[in-house]
Amino acid sequence: MDLARDAYVDGSWLAASKRFAVNDPFDGELVAEVADCDVATVERAIAAAGTAFLAWRKQPAPERGQLLAKVAVLMARDEARLAEICTRENGKALKESLAEVRYAASFIHWFAGEAERIYGETVPSSRGDGRITVLREPVGPCALITPWNFPYAMLTRKLGAALAVGCTVVCKPASQTPLSALALAQLCHEAGIPTGVVNVVTGTEHQRIGQQFFASKTIRKVSFTGSTRVGQDLMRQAAEDVKRLSLELGGNAPFVVLEDADVDAAVAGALVAKFRNSGQSCVAANRFILEAPIAEAFTQKFVAATAKLVVGRGLDPATDIGPVIDDKAVAKIRQLVEDALAKGARLLQGAVPASRAIAPIVIAGVTRDMAIWHEEVFGPVATLRIAKDQAEALEMANDTDAGLVAYVYTSNGTNQVRAAEALQAGMVGVNEGLVSTAQAPFGGVKQSGLGREGSRHGMDDYSNYKYVATKLV
């Protein structure tokens, strides 16, 4: 593979005296050694974004859109190579990596078109000699901090919005998956995006790099995708400089199956919502809540379907579920499963995990006193709980501090509306197990974050609104 291994700063590739290993999660094989950026390199990237912003914000919006469109075209051209990079460092099945590359490119394509539609307003004045104008301006240089589970998509839906509005960026990918972000930097360079507009710093000192972003007067906004705990810490840091912040944090998604649901459709949706990327997704269905009359039928078919999923190395074309990211992830999944079993839950499928290659686990009889009911499992584990009726099912679904996404399956139109409105989440899938798309606003409520990504609303967090009052003379 053609791998970029150094930081991309101000249009150049910068090596580092200190490097860190990126390993294949399946067997620990070394994939690459990547630059571990020091303080000076991060400061250089921030300065480059600050300098480039002065010209980029003034570049006509159609030209910014055309450059983004070139990046999308290059992603399509290189999709096989990009997918292999993702699988090597992330571990997910190659077919899932390819789907992610196409999904990521869709955000670049979407925001390429939206660049020309960043409108201001003219507001009627209460005075005959006055005019009110509302201008929409880029917020400034932005820091984009992305996770390892969807290394392309989590970056492009931030990057596309920021560049379309006229912001410049410093990207900090997760240390487990820096190669995908560096591959995107290569394509931005090839597409002709001006020097300093896109910068990528890599490293293992996450806290220090984050502190540099928040301490900088140049960086005016930070966008973060990751855990709720880290997001809470970033909010405290942002308060010092009243820095703009958008957060896409953890989820604990309910998957509600009401008694009138199409069971086969619900099982098909459940497989996607639960096991995509080995369950390592903030929108993964964690808590399956089954209305009593349909519980047995759904459970039988769901368990049978999960047993057919193939677990293996991501590069194997037959693989449906790749390994989880590391041994720390295995330990957390094991702890949550063992706690549930010790408190009376029943194992219907799979076994307590002993390695990163985890076959699907289905647990029945889950109760509220089990940790797995409250914590995001981030692995291929489905927990089942029975509700006596629709009202109890929705009450169970909302029994969480998270509110990113919720799923509900029902064939009744009234139930569809009632459930969609009652579920406390930023996104709801009604008879749909895959909700995210470039043209829709992605984001949560409660402790699942602030702001939205994707859609025309995805550019709001990268924009300032300036009110101009003019007296005609």
N, C-alpha and C positions, 0 to 999 in steps of 0.2 A: 504494500500500500504506500501511496505517496502521503506521508504524514508531516504536518507542520508541528514542530516540537518546541519552538521558542515563542516568547511573547511578541505580540504585534502592536507596535507603538509608533505613532506618527508616521505610518506608512512603511516602517522598517521592521525586520525581524531581529529581536534582541535576545541573545543568549544569556545565560546566567552561570555563575560559578557553582551555584548550588542547584541540584536538580532532584526531582522526585519521580518515583516509578508509577506507571499506570499499568495495571495488571488485568488480565482476563478474569472476570469473576468466576468462571466455570472451574478453572484449574490453577489459577494463580500465575499463568504464563506471562512473562514480561511482554507488554505491547510496545511501550516506548518510555523513554526518560525525558521529562518535560521541565522547562525552566521554572525554577522556584523563585519568583520575583522578589527582589529586595525593596526596601523603602524607596530608594532613589528611582527605581524603574516605575513603581506605581505613581510617584509624584510626576515623573516625566509624562506618563500617560494622561494624568489629570491636566497637566499644563497643555499638552497637545490638544486635548478636547476643548479646553478653554480658548485657545488661539483659533482653532478651526471653526468654532461656533460663530465668530464674528462674520465670517464669509458665508458659511453654510446657511445661516438663518436668512440671509438675503438672496440666496439662490432661488430663482423662480420655482414655485411649487411643482409645475409640470416637469421641470428638469429633475427635481428630486425624485418624482414619481418614475421617470424614465430610468434613472439609475437603479432604483429598487426593482423595477421590472426586469432589468438585465440580471440582477442577482437571482431572481426567481427562475429565469430561463437557464442560468448556469446550474442551479440546483437540480433542475430536471435533467439536464445533460449528464450530470455526475451522480445521479441518485444511487446507482449501484455501489459506487465507491464510498459515498457518504454513509450508506446503510451498513456497509461492512465495518467502517470505522466505529459506528455506534454500537454494533453488536460486539466487536472486540473489546471495547472498554466498558460497556454497560451490561453485556451478557444476554440481552433480550433476543428472542427469536428473530432471525434475519427478516422474515416476512413482516414482523412488527416494526423493525427498524426501517424497512422500506416504506411502510405506511406512515411512519413518523416523519421521514424526509419529505414526503408529499404533503403531509399535513402542515409541516413547518413552512414549506414553500408557499402554501396557500395563504399564510399570513403576510408574507412579503408581497405576494401578488395583490392581496386585498388592499394593503396600505399603499401600494404603488398607485392604485386607482383613487384612494381616498385623499392622497396628497393634494389633488386639485380641488377638493371639496371642503377645505378648512375655511368655513365662512365666518365672517363677522356679522354685525347687525346694525341697522339704522332704526332707532327707536323714536316714535313721535314725541316731540317736546311739549311741555305744558306752556311754553312761551313762544310767541310768534317769531321772535328774533333769535331763537336758539335751535341748535341741532345737537342731537345725542347720537354718538357713534360708539359702538363696542368693537374693539379690535381684538383679534385672537393671535397671541404671540407665543413662540416657543419658550418654555420655562428656563432653558439653559442646558449646560452640560449635565448629563445624567450618568449615574452608576447603576449598572444592571447586574444583579447577583442571582445566579441561576443554579438549580439543583441538578442531580445526576440522573434522575429517573426518565426525563424526556429532554436530553441535552440540546437537541435542535429546536424543538417546538417551544420550550420555555424561553429560549433566547429570541427566536424570530418574532414572537408576538409582542415582545417588548421593543426589540430593535426596529421592527417595521414601523410601529407607531411613532417612536421617538424620531426616527429619521424623516418620516413623512411630514411631521410638524415643523422640523427644522432644528431639532436638538442634536447635539453630538453625544457620543457615549464612550464610557469605559466599562467593558464587560469583565466580570469575574465569574468564570464557570466553576463548578464543583471540581475538587481535586481528583475525584474518581473518574471524571469524564471531561477533561479539558480538550481532548483532540477534536471533538465535534465542533466546539466553538472556534478553534484555530482553523479548521477546515472551512468554516463559514467566513472567517476573516480573509482567507485566500481568495474566495469567490468575490467578496466585496472589493478587494484590491483589483482583481481581474476586471470587474465590472466598471472600474473607474471612479468609485466613490472617493472623493478628495482626501488627501493626506490629513490625518488627525481626526477625521469624522468618526471613524470606528477604531477603537483600540481594545485589545484583549490582553489582560494580565492574568497569569496563571500562578498558582502557589498553594502551599499547605497552611500558611499562617492566616487563616480566614479571619480571625478576630482582629488581627493587626491591620489587614488590608481594609476591612470594614471600618475600623476606626479612622483610617486615613481618609476614606470617603466622607465620613461624617464631620471630620475636623476641617475639611477643605472648604474654603469660601467659594471656590470655583464650581464645585459640584452643587447643583441646586435641587436635584431630586435623586432619590434612591428608590429603585424598584427591586423588590425581593420576593422570591418564591422559595418556600421552605417551611420549617416547623413553626408552630405557634409560639413555642418558647423563645426561639431566636427572634421571631417577629416582635414579640413584646419587648425584648432587649433593644432592638433597633428603634422602636418607638421612643424609648427613653433617650437614646442617643440623638435622635432627630430633634427632640425638644430643645436641645442646647442651642441650635442654630435655626430653629423653626423651619427645618428643611422639609421640602415636599417628600412624601413617602407613600408608596403604594405597596400593598402586601397581599400576596396570595399564599395562604397558610394551610394548615392541616384540615383534614376532613374526617368525618365518621359517618359515611353515607348510609342512610337506610334504604332498603329495597323492599317495598311494600307490595304484597300480592293479595289483592282482594278476592273475595269468593267468586266473582263473576269474570275473573281474568281468563284469557286464553292461556292455558298451562304451557303448551308447547312454545308459544311466543315468549312467555315469561322466562322459561328455562333458557331459551336462546339469548334473550337480553341479559340474563343473569351471568352467563358465561363470559360475555363481553365486559359487562360492568365489573365483574369480580376479578377475572384472571388475566386481563390485558396487562402486559409488562409484569407478569408474575404477581399481580396484585399490588405492585409497588407504584401506586398512583393515588394522588390526593382525591381523585373522584371515584376511586374504587368503592364498590358496594361492600360494606363491612357487616352490616346488621340486616339479616333477612327476616322480615316480619310477615308472617303468613296468617291470613284470616282462617279461623279453624276449619270451615267446611272444605277448603282447598288445600290445606296443609299437607295431608298425606300424599295426594296426587302430585303436587309440586315436588315434595321431598324425594319421592321415588325416582321421578324422571331426572331431577337435578343431580342426584347422587350417581345415577347411571351415566349421565353425560360427562360428569367430571372424571369418572374412571377411565374414559376414553382419551383424555388429554395426554399428550406425549411430553415428558419432561426430559430435557437433555441440553447439550451444548447449543448455543444460539446459532452457530454457523451450520448446523445440521438442518437441511431443508425439512426434515420430518418433525422437528421440534415445535411444539405449541407453547411450552412454558420453559423459559430459560432459568438460570440460577438467580437467587437473590443476590444483592450487590456485594455483601461481605459477611464475615463471621459474626459481627455485631448484630446484623439484621437477623441472622439465624437464632442468636441467643434471645433476642427480644420475642421472636415468634414462639420459640420453645417455652419461654416463661409464661406468655399469655395462654398458650394451649394447656400447659400443665396446671395452671391456676384454675382454668375453667373445668378441667376434668376432675381436679381435686374437690371442686365444689359441686359436683353432681352432673355436669354436662356429659353427653354421650358422643363418642367418636363414631360417625357413620361412614367416613371415607378418609383414607390416608393414615398417617402415623405421626407421632411426635417427631419433629424434624431433628435430624442428626448431621445434615450437611447442607450446602447451599442449594443443591438440586432437590427442591421440595415438591413432592407430588401434592395435588390439591387435597386440602383438608376440609372436611365438612363436619361441623359440630352441632348437635341438637340439644335442646333443653337448656339453652343459655338463659341466665337470669341477671337481674340488675346488679347483684352483688359481685359479679365476676368482672375482673379488670378488662377483659376483652370486650365487654359491652361499652365501656367508656373510652378506651384507648384505640388510636388508629393502628391497626395491626401491620399494615404495609407488607403484606405477604399473601400467598395463595390460600387464605383461610376464610371460609364462609361460616358464619354462625347463624343458627336458625332459632326463632322464637315464635310461639303461637299467640295470636291475639283472639279474643272471643268475638270481637266485632270490629267494624270499621273505625268507630270512635276510639277504641283502645289501640288499634293499630297505628293511627295517626298520632296518638298521645305517646306511644312508644317511640315512634320515629323522631319526634321532637325532643326526646329525652337525651339531649347532648348539648355540650357547649359549642360544638362545631355547627356550621351551617353553609357548607360549600355547595353540595348537590344532594338531591334526593330522587329516588326512582319510585314510580308507582305503576302497577299493571292492573287495569280494570277495563272491561268492555262497555261499561255504562257511562254515557256522556255526562250525566249529572255527577257521578262519582269522580270522573276525571277533573271536572271543574272544581268540585269541592276539595278534593285532595290537593290539587295544584295550589290552591289558595291557602290551604291550611298548613302545608309543609313549610317549615321555617328554614329555607335555604335560598341561596342566590340563584340556583338553577334547579329545574325540575324536569326529569325525563318521564313523560307519560307514555307508557308502552314503548319506551325507547331506552336502550342501555348504553348508548354512546351519544352524549349531548353536545360535546364541544365542536365548534365550527368557527371559521374565521369571521363570519359575518354576524355572529351573536356575541353579546357581552358575557365574558367569563369572569366569575368572581363570587365571593361569598358574603354571608352575614355572620353576626355573632363573632366568635373567635376565629373564623376562617378568613378574615382579612378585610382590607380596605381597597376600594377602587375596582376598575374593570379592565380586562384585556380583550382584544378582539373587537370587532364591530366599529362603528363610527365613534362609540363611546370610549373605545380604547385610546383615543388621542386626547381625551379630556385631561388625563393626569399629566400630560406632557405640555399642556397649554396654560397660559395666563390670559385672563380676560382684562382688557384695559378699557375703561370708560373715558371717552373724550367728550367734554362739554364745550361747545363752540357758540359764542355769541356773534351773530352776524353784524358787521359794522359797515 
